[in-house]
Amino acid sequence: MPDLDSIIHQPVRLQIMAALNHLGSREQVDFTFLKIKLGLTDGNLGAHLLTLEEAGYIAVQKTFVARKPKTFVAATAAGRRAFEGHVAALTSILKAKDLS
């Protein structure tokens, strides 16, 4: 049975990775979009993004749009693989429970 990913397993980080994995491999979303979509505060989202970034699961790009700072987030190839592995582990657990 595959192992759960302890970084992704935390509920907010799982939601972040699920949202980012719905995007195409070259697509990204901005910080505000994620904050609103997931109902998080700036600080809460920022802390979880930092954890995912340090693990190499996401790429964070800071830029300016119309003279205003803007942060964009995208899943990396490693992050996509980790998410797929985590989903496979969850699926395996659910299937094993169905057999009981």
N, CA, C and O atoms as CSV, one atom per row, in Angstrom:
chain,resi,resn,atom,element,x,y,z
A,1,MET,N,N,0.848,-1.165,0.000
A,1,MET,CA,C,0.000,0.000,0.000
A,1,MET,C,C,0.906,1.245,0.000
A,1,MET,O,O,1.843,1.326,0.795
A,2,PRO,N,N,0.629,2.214,-0.889
A,2,PRO,CA,C,1.444,3.437,-0.916
A,2,PRO,C,C,1.294,4.235,0.384
A,2,PRO,O,O,0.268,4.165,1.060
A,3,ASP,N,N,2.340,4.993,0.713
A,3,ASP,CA,C,2.320,5.811,1.923
A,3,ASP,C,C,1.630,7.145,1.668
A,3,ASP,O,O,1.703,7.704,0.574
A,4,LEU,N,N,0.955,7.643,2.710
A,4,LEU,CA,C,0.395,8.989,2.649
A,4,LEU,C,C,1.538,9.995,2.733
A,4,LEU,O,O,2.538,9.751,3.409
A,5,ASP,N,N,1.390,11.112,2.055
A,5,ASP,CA,C,2.383,12.182,2.091
A,5,ASP,C,C,2.047,13.086,3.269
A,5,ASP,O,O,0.997,13.729,3.275
A,6,SER,N,N,2.924,13.144,4.263
A,6,SER,CA,C,2.633,13.902,5.485
A,6,SER,C,C,2.504,15.400,5.231
A,6,SER,O,O,1.813,16.093,5.978
A,7,ILE,N,N,3.150,15.905,4.201
A,7,ILE,CA,C,3.035,17.334,3.885
A,7,ILE,C,C,1.679,17.625,3.266
A,7,ILE,O,O,1.013,18.586,3.654
A,8,ILE,N,N,1.268,16.818,2.322
A,8,ILE,CA,C,-0.005,17.034,1.626
A,8,ILE,C,C,-1.195,16.623,2.486
A,8,ILE,O,O,-2.292,17.155,2.313
A,9,HIS,N,N,-0.998,15.697,3.398
A,9,HIS,CA,C,-2.116,15.135,4.158
A,9,HIS,C,C,-2.854,16.161,5.013
A,9,HIS,O,O,-4.041,15.982,5.288
A,10,GLN,N,N,-2.187,17.225,5.437
A,10,GLN,CA,C,-2.838,18.268,6.231
A,10,GLN,C,C,-3.996,18.820,5.400
A,10,GLN,O,O,-3.793,19.117,4.223
A,11,PRO,N,N,-5.200,18.972,5.957
A,11,PRO,CA,C,-6.391,19.315,5.164
A,11,PRO,C,C,-6.272,20.561,4.278
A,11,PRO,O,O,-6.692,20.521,3.122
A,12,VAL,N,N,-5.719,21.652,4.781
A,12,VAL,CA,C,-5.622,22.868,3.951
A,12,VAL,C,C,-4.648,22.645,2.800
A,12,VAL,O,O,-4.918,23.049,1.669
A,13,ARG,N,N,-3.512,21.999,3.087
A,13,ARG,CA,C,-2.542,21.752,2.012
A,13,ARG,C,C,-3.101,20.770,0.982
A,13,ARG,O,O,-2.794,20.877,-0.205
A,14,LEU,N,N,-3.907,19.830,1.421
A,14,LEU,CA,C,-4.569,18.916,0.488
A,14,LEU,C,C,-5.511,19.695,-0.426
A,14,LEU,O,O,-5.565,19.435,-1.628
A,15,GLN,N,N,-6.252,20.649,0.136
A,15,GLN,CA,C,-7.150,21.472,-0.677
A,15,GLN,C,C,-6.359,22.337,-1.664
A,15,GLN,O,O,-6.755,22.487,-2.819
A,16,ILE,N,N,-5.256,22.895,-1.210
A,16,ILE,CA,C,-4.426,23.719,-2.098
A,16,ILE,C,C,-3.921,22.882,-3.257
A,16,ILE,O,O,-4.033,23.286,-4.414
A,17,MET,N,N,-3.365,21.714,-2.952
A,17,MET,CA,C,-2.814,20.868,-4.013
A,17,MET,C,C,-3.910,20.364,-4.954
A,17,MET,O,O,-3.685,20.241,-6.158
A,18,ALA,N,N,-5.078,20.076,-4.419
A,18,ALA,CA,C,-6.187,19.647,-5.272
A,18,ALA,C,C,-6.582,20.769,-6.222
A,18,ALA,O,O,-6.816,20.529,-7.407
A,19,ALA,N,N,-6.656,21.993,-5.707
A,19,ALA,CA,C,-7.009,23.134,-6.562
A,19,ALA,C,C,-5.956,23.354,-7.639
A,19,ALA,O,O,-6.298,23.598,-8.796
A,20,LEU,N,N,-4.681,23.270,-7.274
A,20,LEU,CA,C,-3.607,23.508,-8.241
A,20,LEU,C,C,-3.505,22.386,-9.263
A,20,LEU,O,O,-3.114,22.621,-10.406
A,21,ASN,N,N,-3.852,21.172,-8.861
A,21,ASN,CA,C,-3.771,20.050,-9.790
A,21,ASN,C,C,-4.898,20.043,-10.808
A,21,ASN,O,O,-4.842,19.302,-11.789
A,22,HIS,N,N,-5.915,20.854,-10.587
A,22,HIS,CA,C,-6.973,21.009,-11.590
A,22,HIS,C,C,-6.513,21.883,-12.750
A,22,HIS,O,O,-7.130,21.888,-13.815
A,23,LEU,N,N,-5.443,22.611,-12.541
A,23,LEU,CA,C,-4.908,23.504,-13.577
A,23,LEU,C,C,-4.048,22.727,-14.555
A,23,LEU,O,O,-3.569,21.635,-14.247
A,24,GLY,N,N,-3.858,23.288,-15.722
A,24,GLY,CA,C,-2.922,22.718,-16.672
A,24,GLY,C,C,-1.503,22.845,-16.142
A,24,GLY,O,O,-1.260,23.598,-15.200
A,25,SER,N,N,-0.569,22.122,-16.732
A,25,SER,CA,C,0.798,22.093,-16.219
A,25,SER,C,C,1.498,23.446,-16.296
A,25,SER,O,O,2.465,23.671,-15.569
A,26,ARG,N,N,1.041,24.345,-17.149
A,26,ARG,CA,C,1.655,25.667,-17.258
A,26,ARG,C,C,0.775,26.787,-16.691
A,26,ARG,O,O,1.084,27.968,-16.852
A,27,GLU,N,N,-0.312,26.411,-16.035
A,27,GLU,CA,C,-1.218,27.414,-15.484
A,27,GLU,C,C,-0.891,27.690,-14.016
A,27,GLU,O,O,-0.320,26.856,-13.313
A,28,GLN,N,N,-1.273,28.884,-13.585
A,28,GLN,CA,C,-1.090,29.287,-12.202
A,28,GLN,C,C,-2.289,30.116,-11.760
A,28,GLN,O,O,-3.060,30.609,-12.582
A,29,VAL,N,N,-2.429,30.259,-10.447
A,29,VAL,CA,C,-3.501,31.095,-9.900
A,29,VAL,C,C,-2.877,32.127,-8.976
A,29,VAL,O,O,-1.747,31.965,-8.515
A,30,ASP,N,N,-3.623,33.183,-8.713
A,30,ASP,CA,C,-3.069,34.171,-7.801
A,30,ASP,C,C,-3.501,33.874,-6.367
A,30,ASP,O,O,-4.483,33.177,-6.110
A,31,PHE,N,N,-2.733,34.428,-5.466
A,31,PHE,CA,C,-2.907,34.237,-4.033
A,31,PHE,C,C,-4.339,34.561,-3.604
A,31,PHE,O,O,-4.956,33.798,-2.860
A,32,THR,N,N,-4.855,35.675,-4.067
A,32,THR,CA,C,-6.194,36.114,-3.669
A,32,THR,C,C,-7.255,35.115,-4.099
A,32,THR,O,O,-8.189,34.843,-3.344
A,33,PHE,N,N,-7.124,34.562,-5.304
A,33,PHE,CA,C,-8.063,33.550,-5.781
A,33,PHE,C,C,-8.086,32.354,-4.824
A,33,PHE,O,O,-9.155,31.899,-4.416
A,34,LEU,N,N,-6.898,31.849,-4.469
A,34,LEU,CA,C,-6.831,30.702,-3.558
A,34,LEU,C,C,-7.401,31.052,-2.185
A,34,LEU,O,O,-8.129,30.259,-1.586
A,35,LYS,N,N,-7.069,32.228,-1.700
A,35,LYS,CA,C,-7.541,32.656,-0.383
A,35,LYS,C,C,-9.071,32.663,-0.340
A,35,LYS,O,O,-9.673,32.165,0.611
A,36,ILE,N,N,-9.682,33.222,-1.358
A,36,ILE,CA,C,-11.148,33.289,-1.409
A,36,ILE,C,C,-11.752,31.907,-1.632
A,36,ILE,O,O,-12.705,31.524,-0.953
A,37,LYS,N,N,-11.203,31.171,-2.572
A,37,LYS,CA,C,-11.735,29.838,-2.900
A,37,LYS,C,C,-11.716,28.904,-1.689
A,37,LYS,O,O,-12.643,28.119,-1.487
A,38,LEU,N,N,-10.648,28.994,-0.883
A,38,LEU,CA,C,-10.502,28.089,0.253
A,38,LEU,C,C,-10.961,28.700,1.577
A,38,LEU,O,O,-10.969,28.018,2.601
A,39,GLY,N,N,-11.342,29.977,1.565
A,39,GLY,CA,C,-11.835,30.629,2.762
A,39,GLY,C,C,-10.773,30.771,3.850
A,39,GLY,O,O,-11.048,30.533,5.026
A,40,LEU,N,N,-9.566,31.158,3.459
A,40,LEU,CA,C,-8.452,31.271,4.396
A,40,LEU,C,C,-8.049,32.720,4.616
A,40,LEU,O,O,-8.400,33.604,3.835
A,41,THR,N,N,-7.314,32.944,5.683
A,41,THR,CA,C,-6.734,34.267,5.909
A,41,THR,C,C,-5.415,34.355,5.148
A,41,THR,O,O,-4.861,33.341,4.723
A,42,ASP,N,N,-4.921,35.578,4.982
A,42,ASP,CA,C,-3.625,35.762,4.318
A,42,ASP,C,C,-2.532,34.965,5.024
A,42,ASP,O,O,-1.758,34.250,4.389
A,43,GLY,N,N,-2.481,35.102,6.354
A,43,GLY,CA,C,-1.430,34.440,7.126
A,43,GLY,C,C,-1.508,32.927,7.063
A,43,GLY,O,O,-0.487,32.251,6.940
A,44,ASN,N,N,-2.723,32.393,7.148
A,44,ASN,CA,C,-2.904,30.950,7.106
A,44,ASN,C,C,-2.486,30.402,5.750
A,44,ASN,O,O,-1.731,29.432,5.676
A,45,LEU,N,N,-2.971,31.016,4.681
A,45,LEU,CA,C,-2.608,30.555,3.349
A,45,LEU,C,C,-1.106,30.703,3.130
A,45,LEU,O,O,-0.461,29.797,2.602
A,46,GLY,N,N,-0.550,31.836,3.533
A,46,GLY,CA,C,0.876,32.062,3.347
A,46,GLY,C,C,1.729,31.003,4.027
A,46,GLY,O,O,2.711,30.533,3.452
A,47,ALA,N,N,1.364,30.625,5.242
A,47,ALA,CA,C,2.120,29.610,5.978
A,47,ALA,C,C,2.066,28.262,5.267
A,47,ALA,O,O,3.084,27.579,5.161
A,48,HIS,N,N,0.890,27.872,4.780
A,48,HIS,CA,C,0.764,26.595,4.082
A,48,HIS,C,C,1.490,26.615,2.737
A,48,HIS,O,O,2.091,25.618,2.339
A,49,LEU,N,N,1.433,27.742,2.045
A,49,LEU,CA,C,2.156,27.845,0.776
A,49,LEU,C,C,3.655,27.735,1.016
A,49,LEU,O,O,4.361,27.114,0.222
A,50,LEU,N,N,4.148,28.320,2.084
A,50,LEU,CA,C,5.573,28.239,2.397
A,50,LEU,C,C,5.994,26.787,2.623
A,50,LEU,O,O,7.039,26.363,2.128
A,51,THR,N,N,5.199,26.033,3.358
A,51,THR,CA,C,5.496,24.620,3.596
A,51,THR,C,C,5.542,23.848,2.281
A,51,THR,O,O,6.452,23.051,2.056
A,52,LEU,N,N,4.563,24.085,1.420
A,52,LEU,CA,C,4.527,23.393,0.127
A,52,LEU,C,C,5.687,23.825,-0.772
A,52,LEU,O,O,6.253,23.010,-1.501
A,53,GLU,N,N,6.033,25.105,-0.715
A,53,GLU,CA,C,7.146,25.604,-1.525
A,53,GLU,C,C,8.469,25.004,-1.045
A,53,GLU,O,O,9.293,24.592,-1.861
A,54,GLU,N,N,8.674,24.954,0.262
A,54,GLU,CA,C,9.907,24.383,0.805
A,54,GLU,C,C,10.055,22.905,0.456
A,54,GLU,O,O,11.171,22.401,0.332
A,55,ALA,N,N,8.922,22.209,0.295
A,55,ALA,CA,C,8.945,20.796,-0.099
A,55,ALA,C,C,9.164,20.634,-1.606
A,55,ALA,O,O,9.380,19.521,-2.086
A,56,GLY,N,N,9.108,21.735,-2.348
A,56,GLY,CA,C,9.268,21.670,-3.799
A,56,GLY,C,C,7.999,21.295,-4.537
A,56,GLY,O,O,8.039,20.938,-5.714
A,57,TYR,N,N,6.863,21.376,-3.838
A,57,TYR,CA,C,5.590,20.965,-4.432
A,57,TYR,C,C,4.904,22.086,-5.214
A,57,TYR,O,O,4.076,21.825,-6.086
A,58,ILE,N,N,5.250,23.323,-4.900
A,58,ILE,CA,C,4.678,24.449,-5.632
A,58,ILE,C,C,5.781,25.442,-5.981
A,58,ILE,O,O,6.846,25.463,-5.364
A,59,ALA,N,N,5.496,26.258,-6.982
A,59,ALA,CA,C,6.365,27.379,-7.338
A,59,ALA,C,C,5.578,28.657,-7.065
A,59,ALA,O,O,4.406,28.769,-7.427
A,60,VAL,N,N,6.231,29.605,-6.429
A,60,VAL,CA,C,5.606,30.882,-6.100
A,60,VAL,C,C,6.331,31.967,-6.876
A,60,VAL,O,O,7.556,32.074,-6.821
A,61,GLN,N,N,5.565,32.764,-7.596
A,61,GLN,CA,C,6.133,33.863,-8.380
A,61,GLN,C,C,5.533,35.175,-7.885
A,61,GLN,O,O,4.315,35.353,-7.884
A,62,LYS,N,N,6.396,36.078,-7.471
A,62,LYS,CA,C,5.940,37.397,-7.005
A,62,LYS,C,C,6.280,38.414,-8.091
A,62,LYS,O,O,7.403,38.471,-8.592
A,63,THR,N,N,5.275,39.212,-8.437
A,63,THR,CA,C,5.438,40.189,-9.504
A,63,THR,C,C,4.566,41.403,-9.200
A,63,THR,O,O,3.935,41.479,-8.146
A,64,PHE,N,N,4.538,42.339,-10.123
A,64,PHE,CA,C,3.663,43.501,-10.002
A,64,PHE,C,C,2.719,43.531,-11.194
A,64,PHE,O,O,3.131,43.305,-12.332
A,65,VAL,N,N,1.461,43.809,-10.925
A,65,VAL,CA,C,0.445,43.973,-11.961
A,65,VAL,C,C,-0.202,45.328,-11.697
A,65,VAL,O,O,-0.769,45.556,-10.629
A,66,ALA,N,N,-0.113,46.220,-12.671
A,66,ALA,CA,C,-0.632,47.581,-12.510
A,66,ALA,C,C,-0.086,48.222,-11.229
A,66,ALA,O,O,-0.828,48.834,-10.460
A,67,ARG,N,N,1.202,48.072,-11.021
A,67,ARG,CA,C,1.925,48.648,-9.875
A,67,ARG,C,C,1.536,48.067,-8.519
A,67,ARG,O,O,1.909,48.617,-7.483
A,68,LYS,N,N,0.804,46.978,-8.513
A,68,LYS,CA,C,0.414,46.345,-7.260
A,68,LYS,C,C,1.100,44.983,-7.169
A,68,LYS,O,O,1.172,44.258,-8.161
A,69,PRO,N,N,1.606,44.628,-5.976
A,69,PRO,CA,C,2.236,43.315,-5.834
A,69,PRO,C,C,1.217,42.198,-6.026
A,69,PRO,O,O,0.079,42.286,-5.566
A,70,LYS,N,N,1.648,41.157,-6.710
A,70,LYS,CA,C,0.769,40.033,-7.002
A,70,LYS,C,C,1.589,38.750,-6.851
A,70,LYS,O,O,2.720,38.666,-7.330
A,71,THR,N,N,1.017,37.772,-6.194
A,71,THR,CA,C,1.679,36.485,-6.003
A,71,THR,C,C,0.914,35.420,-6.770
A,71,THR,O,O,-0.300,35.275,-6.623
A,72,PHE,N,N,1.646,34.680,-7.590
A,72,PHE,CA,C,1.056,33.589,-8.366
A,72,PHE,C,C,1.618,32.261,-7.874
A,72,PHE,O,O,2.779,32.172,-7.474
A,73,VAL,N,N,0.779,31.234,-7.910
A,73,VAL,CA,C,1.155,29.920,-7.392
A,73,VAL,C,C,0.821,28.862,-8.428
A,73,VAL,O,O,-0.224,28.922,-9.076
A,74,ALA,N,N,1.719,27.886,-8.582
A,74,ALA,CA,C,1.492,26.767,-9.502
A,74,ALA,C,C,2.087,25.502,-8.892
A,74,ALA,O,O,3.058,25.566,-8.137
A,75,ALA,N,N,1.508,24.367,-9.218
A,75,ALA,CA,C,2.065,23.080,-8.787
A,75,ALA,C,C,3.279,22.768,-9.654
A,75,ALA,O,O,3.261,23.008,-10.861
A,76,THR,N,N,4.320,22.239,-9.050
A,76,THR,CA,C,5.490,21.789,-9.805
A,76,THR,C,C,5.253,20.345,-10.259
A,76,THR,O,O,4.295,19.699,-9.834
A,77,ALA,N,N,6.130,19.858,-11.116
A,77,ALA,CA,C,6.033,18.459,-11.547
A,77,ALA,C,C,6.166,17.531,-10.339
A,77,ALA,O,O,5.448,16.537,-10.234
A,78,ALA,N,N,7.082,17.860,-9.432
A,78,ALA,CA,C,7.250,17.045,-8.220
A,78,ALA,C,C,5.988,17.105,-7.356
A,78,ALA,O,O,5.583,16.098,-6.775
A,79,GLY,N,N,5.371,18.280,-7.275
A,79,GLY,CA,C,4.141,18.429,-6.512
A,79,GLY,C,C,2.998,17.630,-7.104
A,79,GLY,O,O,2.201,17.033,-6.381
A,80,ARG,N,N,2.925,17.624,-8.420
A,80,ARG,CA,C,1.872,16.842,-9.084
A,80,ARG,C,C,2.065,15.347,-8.828
A,80,ARG,O,O,1.100,14.624,-8.581
A,81,ARG,N,N,3.321,14.890,-8.889
A,81,ARG,CA,C,3.605,13.472,-8.610
A,81,ARG,C,C,3.268,13.136,-7.155
A,81,ARG,O,O,2.678,12.094,-6.872
A,82,ALA,N,N,3.644,14.021,-6.244
A,82,ALA,CA,C,3.353,13.786,-4.823
A,82,ALA,C,C,1.849,13.735,-4.577
A,82,ALA,O,O,1.368,12.891,-3.822
A,83,PHE,N,N,1.107,14.640,-5.215
A,83,PHE,CA,C,-0.344,14.663,-5.055
A,83,PHE,C,C,-0.953,13.371,-5.608
A,83,PHE,O,O,-1.813,12.765,-4.969
A,84,GLU,N,N,-0.514,12.956,-6.779
A,84,GLU,CA,C,-1.023,11.713,-7.368
A,84,GLU,C,C,-0.721,10.520,-6.471
A,84,GLU,O,O,-1.560,9.633,-6.311
A,85,GLY,N,N,0.473,10.495,-5.886
A,85,GLY,CA,C,0.831,9.418,-4.963
A,85,GLY,C,C,-0.030,9.437,-3.714
A,85,GLY,O,O,-0.434,8.385,-3.219
A,86,HIS,N,N,-0.311,10.617,-3.207
A,86,HIS,CA,C,-1.154,10.745,-2.018
A,86,HIS,C,C,-2.576,10.275,-2.322
A,86,HIS,O,O,-3.181,9.555,-1.528
A,87,VAL,N,N,-3.098,10.680,-3.463
A,87,VAL,CA,C,-4.443,10.248,-3.864
A,87,VAL,C,C,-4.475,8.725,-4.034
A,87,VAL,O,O,-5.450,8.077,-3.653
A,88,ALA,N,N,-3.415,8.161,-4.604
A,88,ALA,CA,C,-3.335,6.701,-4.764
A,88,ALA,C,C,-3.335,6.009,-3.401
A,88,ALA,O,O,-3.974,4.971,-3.228
A,89,ALA,N,N,-2.621,6.582,-2.438
A,89,ALA,CA,C,-2.587,6.004,-1.094
A,89,ALA,C,C,-3.974,6.072,-0.450
A,89,ALA,O,O,-4.422,5.102,0.161
A,90,LEU,N,N,-4.654,7.215,-0.584
A,90,LEU,CA,C,-6.005,7.342,-0.035
A,90,LEU,C,C,-6.958,6.345,-0.688
A,90,LEU,O,O,-7.773,5.718,-0.012
A,91,THR,N,N,-6.850,6.208,-1.998
A,91,THR,CA,C,-7.692,5.268,-2.738
A,91,THR,C,C,-7.440,3.840,-2.269
A,91,THR,O,O,-8.376,3.058,-2.103
A,92,SER,N,N,-6.182,3.510,-2.058
A,92,SER,CA,C,-5.814,2.176,-1.583
A,92,SER,C,C,-6.417,1.896,-0.213
A,92,SER,O,O,-6.908,0.796,0.042
A,93,ILE,N,N,-6.379,2.884,0.660
A,93,ILE,CA,C,-6.957,2.733,1.991
A,93,ILE,C,C,-8.463,2.526,1.892
A,93,ILE,O,O,-9.026,1.669,2.573
A,94,LEU,N,N,-9.113,3.320,1.035
A,94,LEU,CA,C,-10.563,3.174,0.884
A,94,LEU,C,C,-10.942,1.813,0.302
A,94,LEU,O,O,-11.928,1.207,0.721
A,95,LYS,N,N,-10.170,1.343,-0.649
A,95,LYS,CA,C,-10.463,0.031,-1.243
A,95,LYS,C,C,-10.243,-1.079,-0.221
A,95,LYS,O,O,-11.009,-2.041,-0.182
A,96,ALA,N,N,-9.216,-0.959,0.600
A,96,ALA,CA,C,-8.944,-1.974,1.633
A,96,ALA,C,C,-10.079,-2.002,2.640
A,96,ALA,O,O,-10.445,-3.075,3.120
A,97,LYS,N,N,-10.641,-0.860,2.968
A,97,LYS,CA,C,-11.757,-0.803,3.921
A,97,LYS,C,C,-13.009,-1.438,3.319
A,97,LYS,O,O,-13.821,-2.021,4.037
A,98,ASP,N,N,-13.165,-1.321,1.971
A,98,ASP,CA,C,-14.324,-1.927,1.312
A,98,ASP,C,C,-14.283,-3.448,1.400
A,98,ASP,O,O,-15.325,-4.102,1.391
A,99,LEU,N,N,-13.074,-4.013,1.483
A,99,LEU,CA,C,-12.931,-5.458,1.536
A,99,LEU,C,C,-13.176,-6.023,2.923
A,99,LEU,O,O,-13.368,-7.228,3.080
A,100,SER,N,N,-13.171,-5.159,3.929
A,100,SER,CA,C,-13.357,-5.643,5.311
A,100,SER,C,C,-14.793,-6.020,5.576
A,100,SER,O,O,-15.127,-6.445,6.682
